[in-house]
Amino acid sequence: MKVRRALISVSNKEGVVTFARELETLGWEIVSTGGTARALREAGCKVMDVSELTGFPEILEGRLKTLHPLVHGGILGRRDQELHRRQMAEHGISGIDLVAVNLYPFIDVVSRGDVSLEEAIENIDIGGPTMVRAAAKNYQDVIVVVDPAKYSSISEELRRDGDISPERRFQLAIDAFAHTAYYDSVISNYLRDRYAEDKGEKFPREITLPFVKVMDLRYGENPHQKAAFFQEPLAPRGSLAEARQLQGKELSFNNINDLQAAWELAAEFDEPVAVAVKHTNPCGVGIAENLLEAYLKAYEADPVSIFGGIVALNREVDEQTARQMIKVFLEVVVAPSFLPGAQDIFAQKKDVRLLEIPSGVRKEKGYDYKKVSGGLLLQDDLKEIYDTRLWQTVTSRKPTEQELKDLLFALKVVKHVKSNAIVIAKRGQTLGIGAGQMNRVGAVRIAVEQAGNNVGGSVMASDAFFPFKDGVEIAAAQGVTAIVQPGGSQRDAEAIETCEKYNIAMVFTGKRYFKH
């Protein structure tokens, strides 16, 4: 029987010794390189160095090891083609029947954050992806393995059946091409980001989006949809990808989607904040000198909608806050940390999902993606317009100091409300939120109605200009005293005139905050 040959060269050596021993037991010959060869020899495996196979030494500080016809001819040669068999024999090329390769740890290296460009470049694998792609292309003759988790099932199938089925070979080839595409995508995005820092390049001609699956979810937005959660390989600190679940049921698609909305809004504030979200829209937001007061404000803003909602907090959760929070049913609570006593209190409600993101709430910079039929919309993140010195007061009355604080608070919230969006707020608390309406006056009516008797002395933020004065009139009639909006409507004069009539201060930011 022809001796089969496996080429094993891995950066991640998890399980590789056991796999090599299994192959040896089944009569396979092992060829390896560098550190992998040393590890296998130290474990008692008989190994042939690639340089022994090729008759050419590893050179250029290990950059050149496997890029040789005796390696790639052995991988790419088709055993069912007479021409290939003849040429392989003429040039002394022996077939390689299995390639087990995983790549230089580029992601691990650049994740450190303090990496020079030279060090990043040195950790780009060349020979590995080339072997993987070659083996995957010739999958009918070569078994390609890039995932250590597959070692045991492959050796089991070889032991049981003597070979790997054609269907399994094809599946492994798909995995291999996905692996190299992912790897190259991470590299290109990392290098592009470094280049963009210097050159200001925004949108390249081609983009690749590397993500790796974290987990399958029970279902998607609806029970009849399948779903999974994928993570960016170089996800920023303070993102949901860093979250640790401390208790509760598995997260659902809707949980994660709502968590993103809550966490993004919490990142807008430096002071203690509590953000309650329902269906990706905030239903209550509060800021205060301490977390307990902030949470109570968020709860009291809409004690009905918070039921079954998501709450994000930007400070360590203490026992007092936890005691208040368990009084209402919450799906998920996320914070930078929880005191042990607070965790014990939440443990009384075992269904509550408790998430900790140790790096704390941080604004995530980058791009925003939206999938459309046959393509992708890509835009940069929405820039902040929080420097109130740049705002333009367009009425004779300027906002008071307190009104200015409330206007800034309301603007930060309205940025995260689905358009058309209106937020009414007072003293660091949302009172009414009109979200996702087809017309702006409808959003105003909803916000005013929700605010109830508290509207007097409140402020109002709008994500876009008022096309008519009716929305301003409704707010004025209920006691709103200051309004912030981008301005830019042909009917701005009517809105300003209405404000003058009711002694309302109005400021323009010059920037719109649509969120669809």
C-alpha positions in Angstrom: 0.0 0.0 0.0 1.2 3.5 -0.9 2.4 5.4 2.1 0.3 8.6 2.6 2.0 11.8 3.5 0.8 14.6 5.8 2.3 18.1 5.9 1.8 19.7 9.3 2.8 23.3 10.0 0.8 25.1 12.7 1.0 28.2 14.7 -1.7 27.1 17.1 -0.4 23.8 18.3 -3.5 22.8 20.3 -4.1 19.1 19.7 -1.5 18.7 17.0 0.6 16.1 18.8 -2.3 13.8 19.3 -3.4 14.3 15.7 0.1 13.5 14.4 0.4 10.4 16.6 -3.0 9.2 15.3 -1.8 9.6 11.7 1.5 7.8 12.5 -0.5 4.9 13.9 -2.5 4.7 10.7 0.8 4.5 8.7 1.1 8.1 7.6 4.4 9.9 7.1 4.7 13.3 8.7 6.5 16.3 7.1 6.8 19.4 9.1 8.5 22.8 9.6 10.3 24.8 12.3 8.6 24.9 15.7 5.9 22.4 14.7 8.6 19.8 13.8 10.4 20.4 17.1 7.2 20.0 19.1 6.3 16.7 17.3 9.8 15.3 17.8 9.9 16.2 21.4 6.6 14.2 21.7 8.2 11.2 20.1 6.8 11.5 16.6 9.0 10.7 13.6 9.1 13.8 11.4 10.7 14.7 8.1 11.8 18.4 7.8 10.5 20.2 4.8 14.1 21.1 3.9 14.9 17.4 3.8 12.0 16.9 1.4 13.0 19.8 -0.9 16.7 19.6 -0.5 16.6 23.4 0.2 17.1 25.0 3.6 14.8 27.3 5.3 16.1 30.8 4.6 15.4 34.5 5.0 14.7 34.1 8.8 12.0 31.5 8.1 10.2 33.6 5.4 11.0 30.9 2.8 10.2 27.3 3.9 7.5 25.7 1.9 7.4 27.7 -1.4 8.9 25.0 -3.5 7.8 22.8 -6.4 8.4 19.6 -4.4 5.9 20.9 -1.8 3.3 22.6 -4.0 3.6 20.0 -6.8 2.9 17.3 -4.2 -0.2 19.3 -3.1 -1.6 20.5 -6.5 -0.9 17.4 -8.6 -4.1 15.6 -9.7 -3.9 11.9 -9.2 -6.5 11.2 -11.8 -4.6 13.0 -14.6 -2.0 11.1 -16.6 -0.1 14.3 -17.5 0.1 15.2 -13.8 1.2 11.8 -12.7 3.9 11.7 -15.4 5.3 15.1 -14.7 5.3 14.4 -11.0 7.3 11.3 -11.6 9.7 13.1 -14.0 10.5 15.7 -11.4 10.6 13.4 -8.4 7.5 14.9 -6.8 5.8 12.7 -4.2 2.1 13.4 -3.4 1.1 15.1 -0.2 -2.2 13.8 0.9 -3.1 15.9 3.9 -2.2 19.5 4.8 -2.8 20.6 8.4 -2.0 24.3 8.6 -3.0 27.3 10.7 -1.5 30.7 10.2 0.8 33.1 11.9 -1.0 34.8 14.8 -1.4 38.1 13.1 -4.6 38.9 15.0 -3.1 38.1 18.4 -0.1 40.3 17.7 -1.8 43.4 16.4 -4.5 43.1 19.2 -1.8 44.2 21.7 -2.3 47.8 20.4 1.4 48.9 20.7 2.6 47.0 17.6 4.9 48.7 15.1 4.0 48.4 11.4 7.2 46.4 10.9 6.2 43.8 13.5 2.7 43.5 12.1 4.1 42.9 8.6 6.5 40.2 9.9 3.5 38.3 11.3 1.8 38.1 7.9 1.9 34.4 6.8 2.8 33.7 3.2 3.6 30.0 2.8 0.7 28.9 5.1 -2.2 30.5 3.1 -0.5 29.3 -0.2 -0.5 25.7 1.0 -4.0 25.9 2.4 -5.4 27.3 -0.9 -3.5 24.8 -3.0 -4.8 21.9 -0.9 -8.3 23.3 -0.9 -8.2 23.6 -4.7 -7.1 20.0 -5.0 -9.5 18.8 -2.3 -10.4 15.6 -4.2 -6.9 14.3 -3.6 -5.8 16.3 -0.6 -7.4 16.6 2.9 -7.0 20.2 4.2 -7.4 21.0 7.9 -7.3 24.5 9.3 -9.3 24.1 12.5 -7.7 22.1 15.4 -11.3 21.3 16.5 -11.6 19.0 13.4 -8.5 16.9 14.2 -10.3 14.2 16.2 -13.2 13.7 13.8 -10.8 13.4 10.8 -8.6 10.9 12.5 -11.7 9.0 13.6 -13.0 8.8 10.1 -9.7 7.8 8.7 -9.5 5.0 11.3 -13.0 3.9 10.6 -13.2 4.2 6.9 -9.6 4.4 5.7 -10.3 7.7 4.0 -12.3 10.9 4.1 -15.6 11.0 2.1 -15.8 13.3 -0.9 -18.5 15.4 0.8 -16.3 15.9 3.9 -13.3 16.8 1.7 -15.4 19.4 0.0 -16.6 20.8 3.3 -13.0 21.1 4.6 -12.0 22.9 1.4 -14.8 25.4 2.0 -13.6 25.9 5.5 -10.0 26.4 4.2 -11.0 29.1 1.6 -13.1 30.9 4.3 -10.1 30.7 6.7 -7.6 32.3 4.3 -10.2 34.9 3.1 -10.8 35.9 6.7 -7.1 36.1 7.5 -6.4 38.3 4.5 -9.4 40.4 5.3 -8.1 41.1 8.8 -4.7 42.1 7.4 -6.1 44.4 4.7 -8.5 46.1 7.1 -5.7 46.6 9.7 -3.3 48.0 7.2 -6.0 50.2 5.7 -6.9 51.6 9.1 -3.2 52.5 9.7 -3.0 54.1 6.3 -6.2 56.0 6.8 -4.9 57.5 10.0 -2.2 59.3 7.9 -4.0 59.8 4.6 -7.6 60.3 5.6 -8.9 57.7 3.1 -12.5 56.9 3.8 -14.0 54.5 1.3 -11.7 52.2 -0.7 -12.6 50.7 -4.0 -12.9 47.2 -2.4 -13.8 46.3 1.1 -13.8 43.0 3.1 -15.6 42.4 6.3 -14.0 39.8 8.6 -16.2 38.3 11.3 -15.9 35.1 13.3 -18.9 33.3 14.8 -19.2 33.6 18.6 -22.3 31.5 19.0 -25.5 30.3 17.4 -28.7 32.0 18.8 -31.9 30.3 19.6 -33.6 32.1 16.8 -33.6 35.5 15.1 -35.9 38.5 15.3 -38.8 36.1 15.1 -39.0 32.4 16.2 -39.0 31.1 12.6 -35.7 32.8 11.7 -32.3 31.3 12.4 -29.5 33.6 13.7 -26.0 33.8 15.0 -23.7 36.3 16.6 -20.4 37.2 14.9 -17.5 39.2 16.3 -15.0 41.5 14.7 -11.5 40.0 15.1 -10.1 43.4 16.3 -13.2 44.6 18.1 -12.5 47.8 20.1 -12.4 47.7 23.9 -15.7 48.6 25.5 -17.7 46.9 22.8 -20.4 44.2 23.2 -17.9 41.6 21.9 -16.0 42.0 25.1 -19.0 41.3 27.3 -19.0 38.5 29.9 -22.4 37.0 30.9 -22.5 36.6 34.7 -26.0 35.0 34.9 -29.2 34.4 33.1 -30.5 32.6 30.0 -28.7 32.7 26.7 -28.8 36.0 24.8 -31.3 36.2 21.9 -31.0 38.1 18.6 -33.3 40.9 19.9 -31.4 41.1 23.2 -28.1 41.7 21.5 -29.7 44.2 19.1 -31.2 46.1 21.9 -28.0 45.9 24.0 -26.2 47.6 21.2 -28.7 50.5 21.1 -28.5 50.9 24.9 -24.7 50.7 25.1 -24.2 53.2 22.3 -26.4 55.7 24.0 -24.8 55.2 27.4 -21.4 56.0 25.7 -22.6 59.5 25.1 -22.4 60.5 28.8 -19.5 61.0 31.2 -21.7 61.5 34.2 -23.6 58.5 35.8 -26.3 57.4 33.4 -29.0 54.8 33.1 -30.5 53.9 29.7 -33.6 51.8 29.3 -34.2 50.5 25.8 -37.2 48.7 24.2 -37.1 47.6 20.5 -33.8 49.6 19.9 -35.4 52.9 21.0 -34.7 54.4 24.4 -37.8 54.6 26.6 -36.1 56.2 29.6 -32.8 57.9 30.2 -31.5 59.6 33.3 -28.3 61.2 34.5 -27.5 62.2 38.0 -24.7 62.5 40.6 -24.9 58.8 41.4 -26.1 55.6 39.6 -29.1 55.0 41.8 -30.6 58.4 41.1 -29.9 58.0 37.4 -31.7 54.6 37.3 -34.7 56.0 39.2 -35.0 58.8 36.6 -34.8 56.3 33.7 -37.4 54.1 35.4 -39.8 56.9 36.2 -39.5 58.4 32.7 -41.6 55.4 31.5 -42.4 52.8 34.1 -44.6 50.9 31.6 -42.2 50.5 28.7 -39.2 49.6 30.8 -40.9 46.3 31.6 -39.1 43.5 29.8 -36.5 46.1 28.6 -32.7 46.4 28.4 -30.9 48.6 30.8 -27.3 49.9 30.3 -25.4 51.6 33.1 -22.0 53.3 32.9 -20.8 52.8 36.5 -20.3 49.9 38.8 -23.6 48.7 40.0 -24.1 48.8 43.8 -26.5 47.0 46.1 -28.9 49.9 46.4 -29.3 50.2 42.6 -29.6 46.4 42.2 -32.5 46.3 44.8 -34.4 48.9 42.8 -33.8 47.2 39.5 -35.1 43.8 40.6 -38.5 45.4 41.4 -39.3 45.3 37.7 -38.8 42.6 35.1 -35.8 43.4 33.0 -34.5 41.2 30.2 -30.8 42.3 30.4 -28.7 44.6 32.5 -25.2 45.6 31.3 -22.6 47.6 33.1 -18.8 47.8 33.5 -19.0 45.8 36.7 -21.2 44.7 39.6 -20.3 44.7 43.3 -20.5 41.1 44.8 -23.5 42.2 46.9 -25.3 43.5 43.8 -24.7 40.2 42.0 -26.2 38.4 45.0 -29.3 40.6 44.7 -29.7 39.9 41.0 -29.2 36.2 41.6 -32.7 36.3 43.1 -34.0 36.9 39.6 -32.2 34.1 37.8 -33.8 34.8 34.4 -32.2 38.3 34.3 -29.2 38.3 32.0 -26.4 40.1 33.7 -23.5 41.3 31.4 -20.2 42.9 32.4 -18.0 44.8 30.1 -14.9 45.5 32.1 -13.4 48.2 29.8 -16.4 50.4 30.4 -18.6 52.3 28.1 -16.6 53.8 25.2 -17.6 55.5 22.0 -16.9 53.2 19.1 -15.4 54.9 16.0 -15.5 53.4 12.6 -18.1 52.7 10.0 -21.8 52.0 9.9 -23.1 49.3 7.6 -26.5 48.6 6.2 -27.3 45.6 4.0 -29.4 46.3 0.9 -30.5 44.0 -1.9 -27.4 43.2 -3.9 -25.1 45.5 -2.0 -24.0 47.4 1.1 -24.3 50.9 2.3 -21.3 52.2 4.1 -21.0 55.5 6.0 -18.7 56.9 8.7 -20.0 57.3 12.2 -22.3 60.2 13.1 -20.1 63.0 14.4 -21.0 64.7 17.7 -22.1 68.3 17.7 -22.0 68.8 21.4 -19.9 72.0 21.6 -22.8 74.4 22.6 -20.5 77.4 21.7 -21.1 76.4 18.1 -24.8 76.4 18.4 -26.7 79.4 17.0 -29.5 81.0 19.0 -32.1 82.2 16.5 -34.6 83.7 19.0 -34.3 86.9 21.0 -34.3 84.9 24.2 -31.3 82.8 24.8 -31.5 79.5 26.7 -30.8 79.7 30.4 -27.9 77.7 31.8 -30.2 74.9 33.0 -32.0 74.9 29.7 -28.7 74.6 27.8 -27.8 71.6 30.0 -31.1 70.0 29.3 -30.9 70.7 25.6 -27.6 69.0 25.4 -28.9 66.0 27.3 -32.0 65.8 25.0 -29.8 66.1 21.9 -27.6 63.2 23.0 -30.7 61.1 23.4 -32.5 62.1 20.2 -29.4 61.0 18.3 -30.3 57.4 19.2 -34.0 57.5 18.6 -35.4 56.2 15.3 -36.5 59.0 13.0 -38.7 61.0 12.9 -37.6 61.6 16.5 -38.5 64.0 19.3 -37.3 64.0 22.9 -38.7 66.1 25.7 -36.5 66.3 28.8 -36.0 68.2 32.0 -33.2 68.2 34.6 -31.3 65.2 33.2 -34.4 63.0 32.6 -36.4 62.1 29.5 -40.1 62.8 29.9 -41.4 61.9 26.5 -40.0 60.3 23.4 -41.6 60.2 20.0 -39.9 57.6 17.8 -40.1 56.3 14.3 -43.0 58.4 13.1 -43.9 59.1 9.5 -44.3 62.9 10.2 -42.6 65.1 12.8 -45.8 66.5 14.3 -46.9 63.0 15.1 -43.6 62.4 17.0 -44.2 65.7 18.9 -47.7 64.6 19.9 -46.5 61.3 21.2 -43.7 62.8 23.2 -45.9 65.5 24.7 -48.6 63.0 25.6 -46.1 60.7 27.3 -44.6 63.6 29.3 -48.1 64.4 30.6 -48.2 67.1 33.3 -44.4 67.4 33.5 -44.0 69.2 30.2 -44.0 72.6 31.8 -40.4 74.0 31.9 -39.1 71.2 29.8 -37.0 71.3 26.6 -37.4 69.6 23.3 -34.8 68.1 20.9 -35.6 67.2 17.3 -33.4 65.1 15.1 -34.2 67.2 12.0 -35.8 70.5 11.1 -39.4 71.3 11.5 -41.0 71.5 8.1 -44.0 73.3 9.5 -44.7 75.3 12.7 -47.3 72.9 14.0 -44.9 70.8 16.0 -43.5 73.9 17.7 -47.0 75.2 18.4 -48.0 71.9 20.1 -44.8 71.9 22.3 -45.3 75.6 23.1 -48.9 75.1 24.2 -47.8 72.5 26.7 -45.1 74.5 28.3 -41.8 73.6 26.5 -39.4 76.5 27.1 -36.5 75.7 24.8 -35.9 73.8 21.6 -32.8 72.5 19.8 -33.0 71.5 16.2 -30.6 71.5 13.2 -32.5 74.2 11.2 -32.4 74.4 7.5 -36.1 74.3 6.6 -37.5 76.8 4.1 -40.1 77.5 6.9 -37.5 78.1 9.6 -38.8 81.7 10.0 -42.3 80.4 10.9 -40.8 78.1 13.6 -38.8 81.0 15.0 -41.8 83.3 14.9 -43.8 80.8 16.9 -41.0 80.6 19.5 -40.9 84.3 19.8 -44.7 84.4 20.4 -44.4 82.0 23.3 -41.1 83.3 24.6 -39.3 80.0 23.8 -35.5 79.9 23.2 -34.6 78.1 20.0 -31.1 77.0 19.0 -29.8 75.6 15.7 -27.0 73.1 15.5 -26.7 73.0 11.8 -26.4 69.2 11.8 -29.1 66.6 11.3 -29.3 63.4 13.4 -31.4 60.9 11.3 -31.4 57.3 12.5 -33.3 54.8 10.4 
